[in-house]
Amino acid sequence: MAEDCPYGDREPSYCPNIYPRECYDENTRNRCCATCARHMTSTKENCEYGDKASWCSNIKSFDCYVSGETCCDKCEQLCDGPEECPCGDHLSYCIQFERRECYDSKKARDCCEHCGRLKKGPEGCEFGDRERYCSKSECSDPNRWEGCCETCADEIAAGSTPDGLTCPAEGDLVYWCSKISSRDCYYSYYQDNCCGTCKQYESAIQGCEFGDKVSWCPSYAKTEADCMRPEIADLCCASCHAINTGAGSTIERPCEDMASWCPDIFPGQCYDPNTETTCCETCKSVKKGSTDCAYGDYYTWCKPQYCNTDGEKCCVTCP
């Protein structure tokens, strides 16, 4: 028994019925010293007895930006994000915002989690085109580049990349290269900025160094007859190469990895048909059944707090 509570609760008939949060009141702690000692579940300052209100059990993570002190225990469970976005979005309707709206600094701050997931492009074009309507036909005009930075990526790269640019010893020039697919490397913009990643993707198949050039090849390039069509042979060069060099005329082909980086991929990357073809052996080894969740979560960042918005893609974390 504590020194200031040598004889236990001063009101033994009343104290066993109090809620832990009532112990924050100094008078209650004095009257129910033994009970409050049992209710103390944390050494965290100002959160020794858990949440300070009964409604805390019903709050959402974004409520913690306002009620974090009152709901200290619940918010500690909900808020495990990075320092700049510990409790996710500040607003409940951020998912309604389009990617380009994240260029607005206030929306980016209020919707830090939503915008963080949409931030995929290079510096200056993190959220894709700034303008709603961009056309490739307008990209010859440099005045359109800032507003249509994603649509005009090739033109921007061709107009701003120094001749003779080489890949530095440390590899990629920008941080987002891990998010690109092998077929992106056919574009000079990605080759120049993601030279290290593209070098890993590169295969020895001439004219098909980065695999199939489109994502739909598994559905259209299934037989040798399919691959006799010039447009299929070109766009689905990796799939057709596997068909033409394998035994028989159907899609049944040797299942082997065609790139050195395959053993290091995250299983969710196998949902990309191009990666699934290139890394056949690795993807086959991690595949579990033929369901929509055969390779587990689609993304490395899946967490329970994302289940409301990304539950379908975080199929293991959000069963």
C-alpha positions as CSV (number, residue, x, y, z in Angstrom):
1,M,0.0,0.0,0.0
2,A,1.3,3.5,-0.9
3,E,2.6,5.7,2.0
4,D,-0.2,8.2,1.4
5,C,-2.8,5.4,1.4
6,P,-1.8,3.2,4.3
7,Y,-5.4,2.1,5.1
8,G,-6.8,1.8,1.6
9,D,-9.9,3.7,0.3
10,R,-11.5,6.2,2.7
11,E,-14.9,5.3,1.3
12,P,-14.8,1.6,0.6
13,S,-18.5,1.4,-0.3
14,Y,-18.3,4.1,-2.9
15,C,-14.8,3.8,-4.5
16,P,-15.1,0.4,-6.2
17,N,-17.8,1.8,-8.5
18,I,-15.9,4.8,-9.9
19,Y,-14.6,5.0,-13.4
20,P,-10.8,5.3,-14.0
21,R,-11.2,8.8,-15.5
22,E,-12.7,10.1,-12.2
23,C,-9.3,9.6,-10.6
24,Y,-8.0,12.7,-12.5
25,D,-10.0,14.7,-9.8
26,E,-7.7,15.3,-6.8
27,N,-10.5,15.0,-4.3
28,T,-11.5,11.6,-5.7
29,R,-7.9,10.4,-5.7
30,N,-7.7,11.2,-2.0
31,R,-11.0,9.5,-1.1
32,C,-10.3,6.5,-3.3
33,C,-6.5,6.2,-3.1
34,A,-6.3,2.4,-3.4
35,T,-8.8,2.1,-6.2
36,C,-7.2,4.9,-8.2
37,A,-3.8,3.2,-7.7
38,R,-5.3,0.1,-9.3
39,H,-6.8,2.1,-12.1
40,M,-3.5,3.7,-13.0
41,T,-2.6,2.0,-16.3
42,S,0.1,4.3,-17.6
43,T,3.0,6.4,-16.5
44,K,2.5,8.9,-19.3
45,E,2.0,12.3,-17.8
46,N,-1.7,13.5,-17.9
47,C,-2.8,10.1,-19.1
48,E,-2.3,7.9,-16.1
49,Y,-5.9,6.8,-15.9
50,G,-6.7,6.6,-19.6
51,D,-9.2,8.7,-21.5
52,K,-10.9,11.6,-19.6
53,A,-14.3,11.3,-21.2
54,S,-16.7,8.4,-22.0
55,W,-17.2,9.5,-25.6
56,C,-13.6,8.9,-26.5
57,S,-14.3,5.3,-27.5
58,N,-16.3,6.6,-30.5
59,I,-13.9,9.2,-31.9
60,K,-12.1,9.0,-35.3
61,S,-8.4,9.6,-35.7
62,F,-8.9,13.1,-37.1
63,D,-10.8,14.1,-33.9
64,C,-7.5,13.7,-32.0
65,Y,-6.1,16.9,-33.5
66,V,-8.7,18.7,-31.2
67,S,-9.4,16.1,-28.5
68,G,-6.0,14.5,-28.2
69,E,-5.5,15.6,-24.6
70,T,-9.0,14.5,-23.4
71,C,-8.8,11.2,-25.3
72,C,-5.1,10.6,-24.6
73,D,-5.3,6.8,-24.5
74,K,-7.5,6.3,-27.6
75,C,-5.5,8.8,-29.6
76,E,-2.3,7.1,-28.8
77,Q,-3.8,4.0,-30.4
78,L,-5.1,5.9,-33.4
79,C,-2.3,8.3,-34.1
80,D,0.8,6.4,-35.2
81,G,1.6,8.3,-38.4
82,P,4.6,10.4,-39.3
83,E,5.4,13.6,-37.4
84,E,3.8,15.8,-40.1
85,C,0.6,13.8,-40.2
86,P,0.3,11.8,-36.9
87,C,-3.4,11.3,-36.9
88,G,-4.1,11.2,-40.6
89,D,-6.4,13.7,-42.4
90,H,-7.8,16.6,-40.4
91,L,-11.1,16.4,-42.3
92,S,-13.5,13.5,-42.9
93,Y,-14.1,14.3,-46.6
94,C,-10.6,14.5,-47.9
95,I,-11.1,11.5,-50.2
96,Q,-13.4,13.7,-52.3
97,F,-10.5,15.9,-53.3
98,E,-8.9,15.3,-56.7
99,R,-5.2,14.8,-56.8
100,R,-4.4,18.2,-58.3
101,E,-6.2,19.9,-55.4
102,C,-3.3,18.9,-53.2
103,Y,-1.2,21.7,-54.7
104,D,-3.2,24.0,-52.4
105,S,-1.1,24.2,-49.3
106,K,-4.1,24.4,-46.9
107,K,-5.7,21.3,-48.5
108,A,-2.4,19.5,-48.4
109,R,-2.1,20.2,-44.7
110,D,-5.7,19.4,-43.8
111,C,-5.6,16.3,-46.0
112,C,-2.0,15.2,-45.2
113,E,-2.7,11.5,-45.4
114,H,-4.8,11.6,-48.5
115,C,-2.4,13.8,-50.3
116,G,0.5,11.8,-49.1
117,R,-0.8,8.7,-50.8
118,L,-1.4,10.7,-54.0
119,K,2.1,12.2,-54.1
120,K,3.8,10.2,-56.8
121,G,5.4,12.5,-59.3
122,P,8.7,14.3,-59.4
123,E,9.4,17.5,-57.6
124,G,7.2,20.3,-59.0
125,C,4.7,17.7,-60.4
126,E,4.1,15.7,-57.2
127,F,0.3,15.6,-57.8
128,G,0.2,15.4,-61.6
129,D,-1.3,18.0,-63.8
130,R,-2.4,21.3,-62.1
131,E,-5.1,21.9,-64.7
132,R,-8.2,19.8,-65.1
133,Y,-8.0,19.5,-68.9
134,C,-4.6,18.8,-70.5
135,S,-4.0,17.4,-73.9
136,K,-0.9,15.9,-75.4
137,S,-1.4,17.9,-78.5
138,E,-0.8,21.1,-76.6
139,C,2.6,20.0,-75.2
140,S,4.6,21.6,-78.0
141,D,3.8,24.9,-76.3
142,P,6.2,25.4,-73.3
143,N,3.6,27.7,-71.7
144,R,1.5,24.6,-71.1
145,W,4.2,22.6,-69.3
146,E,3.7,24.0,-65.8
147,G,-0.1,23.4,-65.7
148,C,0.2,20.0,-67.6
149,C,3.5,18.7,-66.1
150,E,2.4,15.1,-66.1
151,T,0.8,15.0,-69.5
152,C,3.8,16.8,-71.0
153,A,6.5,14.9,-69.1
154,D,8.3,13.7,-72.2
155,E,8.3,17.2,-73.8
156,I,9.6,18.7,-70.5
157,A,12.3,16.1,-70.2
158,A,13.4,16.6,-73.8
159,G,13.5,20.4,-73.4
160,S,15.3,20.5,-70.0
161,T,17.6,17.4,-69.7
162,P,21.2,18.2,-70.6
163,D,22.7,16.1,-73.4
164,G,24.9,13.3,-72.3
165,L,23.4,12.9,-68.8
166,T,24.8,9.8,-67.1
167,C,23.5,7.8,-64.2
168,P,25.3,8.8,-61.0
169,A,27.1,6.2,-58.9
170,E,24.3,6.3,-56.3
171,G,21.7,5.6,-59.0
172,D,18.3,7.4,-59.2
173,L,18.2,11.2,-59.3
174,V,14.8,11.5,-57.6
175,Y,13.1,9.7,-54.6
176,W,9.9,8.4,-56.2
177,C,11.5,5.9,-58.6
178,S,10.5,2.9,-56.5
179,K,6.9,3.6,-57.6
180,I,7.4,3.3,-61.3
181,S,6.8,0.1,-63.3
182,S,9.3,-1.3,-65.8
183,R,7.3,-0.1,-68.8
184,D,7.7,3.5,-67.6
185,C,11.3,3.2,-68.5
186,Y,10.5,3.3,-72.2
187,Y,10.0,7.1,-71.7
188,S,13.1,9.3,-71.6
189,Y,11.7,11.3,-68.7
190,Y,11.8,8.2,-66.4
191,Q,15.0,6.8,-67.9
192,D,16.8,10.1,-67.1
193,N,15.5,10.5,-63.6
194,C,15.3,6.9,-62.6
195,C,18.4,5.6,-64.3
196,G,19.3,3.2,-61.4
197,T,15.9,1.7,-61.2
198,C,15.5,1.4,-65.0
199,K,18.9,-0.3,-65.2
200,Q,17.6,-2.9,-62.8
201,Y,14.5,-3.5,-64.9
202,E,16.6,-3.8,-68.1
203,S,16.6,-7.2,-69.9
204,A,18.7,-8.5,-72.7
205,I,15.7,-8.7,-75.2
206,Q,16.6,-6.2,-77.9
207,G,13.8,-3.7,-78.5
208,C,12.0,-5.0,-75.4
209,E,14.5,-4.0,-72.8
210,F,11.8,-3.1,-70.2
211,G,9.3,-5.8,-70.9
212,D,5.7,-5.4,-72.2
213,K,4.9,-1.8,-73.0
214,V,1.3,-1.9,-71.9
215,S,-0.5,-3.5,-68.9
216,W,-3.1,-5.6,-70.8
217,C,-0.8,-8.1,-72.5
218,P,-1.8,-11.1,-70.3
219,S,-5.3,-10.8,-71.7
220,Y,-4.4,-10.3,-75.4
221,A,-1.1,-12.1,-76.0
222,K,-1.9,-15.7,-75.2
223,T,-0.9,-17.6,-78.3
224,E,1.6,-17.5,-81.2
225,A,-1.3,-16.5,-83.4
226,D,-1.9,-13.5,-81.2
227,C,1.7,-12.5,-81.5
228,M,1.6,-12.6,-85.3
229,R,-0.3,-9.3,-85.2
230,P,2.4,-6.5,-85.5
231,E,0.8,-4.2,-82.9
232,I,0.6,-7.1,-80.3
233,A,4.1,-8.2,-81.1
234,D,5.4,-4.7,-80.4
235,L,3.4,-3.7,-77.4
236,C,3.6,-7.2,-75.7
237,C,7.1,-7.9,-76.7
238,A,8.0,-9.7,-73.5
239,S,4.9,-11.9,-73.4
240,C,5.4,-12.8,-77.1
241,H,9.1,-13.5,-76.6
242,A,8.2,-16.0,-73.8
243,I,5.5,-17.6,-76.0
244,N,7.8,-17.8,-79.1
245,T,10.7,-19.3,-77.2
246,G,8.7,-21.7,-75.1
247,A,7.4,-25.2,-76.0
248,G,4.0,-25.3,-77.7
249,S,1.8,-22.5,-79.1
250,T,-0.2,-21.5,-76.0
251,I,0.5,-19.3,-73.1
252,E,2.0,-22.2,-71.1
253,R,5.7,-21.2,-71.0
254,P,8.7,-21.7,-68.7
255,C,8.0,-19.8,-65.5
256,E,11.2,-18.1,-64.6
257,D,12.4,-14.7,-63.4
258,M,13.7,-12.5,-66.3
259,A,15.3,-9.9,-64.1
260,S,17.9,-9.9,-61.3
261,W,15.7,-7.7,-59.0
262,C,12.8,-10.1,-58.9
263,P,13.7,-11.8,-55.6
264,D,13.6,-8.3,-53.9
265,I,10.1,-7.2,-54.9
266,F,7.2,-6.7,-52.4
267,P,4.6,-9.4,-53.1
268,G,1.9,-6.8,-53.9
269,Q,3.9,-5.7,-56.9
270,C,2.9,-9.0,-58.6
271,Y,-0.6,-7.5,-59.2
272,D,1.0,-5.5,-62.0
273,P,0.7,-7.9,-65.0
274,N,4.1,-6.7,-66.3
275,T,5.9,-7.5,-63.1
276,E,4.0,-10.8,-62.8
277,T,5.3,-11.8,-66.2
278,T,8.8,-10.6,-65.7
279,C,9.1,-12.2,-62.2
280,C,7.0,-15.3,-62.9
281,E,9.0,-17.6,-60.6
282,T,9.1,-15.1,-57.7
283,C,5.4,-14.2,-58.0
284,K,4.4,-17.9,-58.3
285,S,6.2,-18.6,-55.0
286,V,4.3,-16.0,-53.0
287,K,0.9,-16.5,-54.7
288,K,-1.8,-17.9,-52.4
289,G,-4.8,-19.1,-54.3
290,S,-6.6,-17.3,-57.2
291,T,-8.6,-14.8,-55.3
292,D,-8.4,-11.0,-55.6
293,C,-6.0,-11.1,-52.7
294,A,-3.6,-13.7,-54.1
295,Y,-0.5,-11.6,-53.4
296,G,-1.7,-10.1,-50.1
297,D,-1.8,-6.3,-49.6
298,Y,-1.3,-4.3,-52.7
299,Y,0.8,-1.7,-50.9
300,T,3.5,-1.6,-48.2
301,W,1.8,1.2,-46.4
302,C,-1.5,-0.6,-45.6
303,K,-2.6,-0.1,-41.9
304,P,-5.9,-0.6,-40.1
305,Q,-6.6,3.1,-40.2
306,Y,-6.7,3.1,-44.0
307,C,-9.4,0.3,-44.2
308,N,-12.3,2.8,-44.7
309,T,-10.7,4.2,-47.9
310,D,-8.4,1.5,-49.1
311,G,-9.8,-1.7,-47.7
312,E,-10.1,-3.4,-51.0
313,K,-6.4,-2.9,-51.8
314,C,-5.3,-3.6,-48.2
315,C,-7.1,-7.0,-48.3
316,V,-4.9,-8.8,-45.7
317,T,-4.8,-5.9,-43.3
318,C,-8.5,-5.2,-43.8
319,P,-10.0,-8.7,-44.3
